Amino acid sequence: MVYPWQCDLMGHLATQNYMRIFDDATYHLLARIGCVLSRMQHTRLGWADVSHHVEYRKEILPGDLLVAMSSIIGLGRTSLKYRTRLLRADGDSAECAVLTGVAVHFDLEKRIAIEVPPDPRARAQALLDETTPDL
């Protein structure tokens, strides 16, 4: 739900609040491959976003109800490429914004990229296999 206080002087969702929604959606996607934040803090392994490309397609206004849909669209040795689409859940169901990002598996102590472990890799591959080609 978009609240008036999340909007800028132009009357639509402020950029900083798009990023909050996209960031929350990324944690849900990582949890789907077994990388749950509470466990990552104990292992000192995590993920670092290294790239974002955002397309703003339709204005998001106060009162809009949103759904974030994430998918994995690429998988590398140390990284995954993902897409999150913000859809208006009520009314026209418009695709309002799309973020394409790259996240790198990260050693939080050494501050370096590391290989994606076998179990999360297999889960990510399964999600990649079920993802439709680029829109």
C-alpha positions in Angstrom: 0.0 0.0 0.0 1.4 3.4 -1.0 0.8 6.1 1.7 0.8 9.8 1.0 3.9 10.3 3.1 5.9 7.9 0.8 5.3 10.3 -2.1 7.3 13.3 -3.3 6.3 16.8 -4.3 5.1 15.5 -7.7 2.5 13.4 -5.9 3.9 10.0 -6.9 5.9 7.4 -5.1 9.4 8.8 -4.3 12.4 7.0 -5.7 13.8 6.1 -2.3 10.6 4.2 -1.6 10.7 2.2 -4.8 14.1 1.0 -3.7 12.8 0.0 -0.3 10.1 -2.2 -2.0 12.7 -3.7 -4.4 15.1 -4.4 -1.5 12.4 -6.2 0.5 11.5 -8.2 -2.5 15.1 -9.3 -3.0 15.2 -10.7 0.6 12.1 -12.8 -0.3 13.8 -14.1 -3.4 17.0 -15.0 -1.6 14.9 -16.8 1.0 13.4 -18.9 -1.8 16.9 -20.2 -2.6 17.6 -20.9 1.1 19.5 -17.7 1.9 17.5 -16.5 4.9 18.7 -13.3 6.5 18.7 -14.6 10.1 20.9 -17.5 9.1 23.2 -15.4 6.9 24.1 -13.2 9.9 25.4 -16.3 11.8 27.5 -17.6 8.9 28.9 -14.2 8.0 28.0 -14.8 4.4 25.6 -12.7 2.5 24.8 -11.0 -0.8 25.8 -7.6 -2.1 24.0 -5.8 -4.9 26.5 -4.7 -7.5 24.1 -3.4 -10.3 20.6 -2.0 -10.6 18.7 -0.9 -13.7 15.2 0.5 -13.0 12.5 1.3 -15.5 9.7 3.5 -14.3 6.8 2.6 -16.5 3.6 3.9 -14.8 3.1 6.3 -12.0 2.5 4.9 -8.5 0.1 7.1 -6.6 -1.1 7.3 -3.0 -3.6 4.5 -2.3 -2.1 2.1 -4.9 -1.9 -1.5 -3.7 1.3 -3.1 -5.1 2.6 -6.6 -5.6 6.3 -7.3 -6.2 7.1 -10.3 -8.4 10.7 -11.5 -8.5 12.4 -14.0 -10.7 16.0 -15.2 -11.3 17.0 -14.5 -14.9 20.7 -15.4 -14.8 23.2 -17.4 -12.7 26.9 -17.1 -12.5 29.7 -18.6 -10.4 29.4 -16.0 -7.7 26.3 -14.1 -8.7 22.7 -14.1 -9.7 20.8 -11.8 -12.0 17.2 -11.1 -11.0 14.2 -9.1 -12.0 11.5 -7.6 -9.8 8.3 -6.2 -11.3 6.1 -3.9 -9.3 2.5 -4.5 -10.3 -0.6 -2.4 -9.4 -2.7 -5.0 -7.6 -6.0 -3.2 -7.9 -7.7 -1.6 -10.9 -5.6 -2.0 -14.1 -2.9 -4.5 -12.8 -0.3 -2.3 -14.6 3.3 -3.1 -14.5 4.5 0.1 -12.9 8.3 -0.4 -12.5 10.9 -3.1 -13.2 14.3 -3.5 -11.5 16.9 -5.7 -13.0 19.8 -6.4 -10.6 22.9 -8.4 -10.0 23.7 -9.7 -6.6 27.1 -11.3 -5.6 27.4 -13.9 -2.9 29.7 -12.2 -0.4 32.0 -13.1 2.5 31.1 -10.5 5.1 34.5 -10.9 6.9 36.9 -10.8 3.9 34.6 -8.5 1.9 35.0 -10.5 -1.3 32.7 -12.3 -3.7 32.6 -16.1 -3.2 31.0 -19.0 -5.1 27.3 -19.6 -4.7 27.1 -22.9 -2.6 25.6 -26.0 -4.2 22.2 -26.0 -2.4 21.3 -22.3 -3.2 22.7 -22.8 -6.7 20.5 -25.7 -7.3 17.4 -23.8 -6.0 18.3 -20.8 -8.1 18.8 -23.0 -11.1 15.3 -24.5 -10.6 13.8 -21.0 -10.4 15.8 -19.9 -13.5 14.5 -22.9 -15.4 10.9 -22.0 -14.6 11.3 -18.3 -15.4 9.9 -17.1 -18.7 12.4 -15.5 -21.1 13.0 -11.8 -20.9 9.9 -9.7 -21.2 
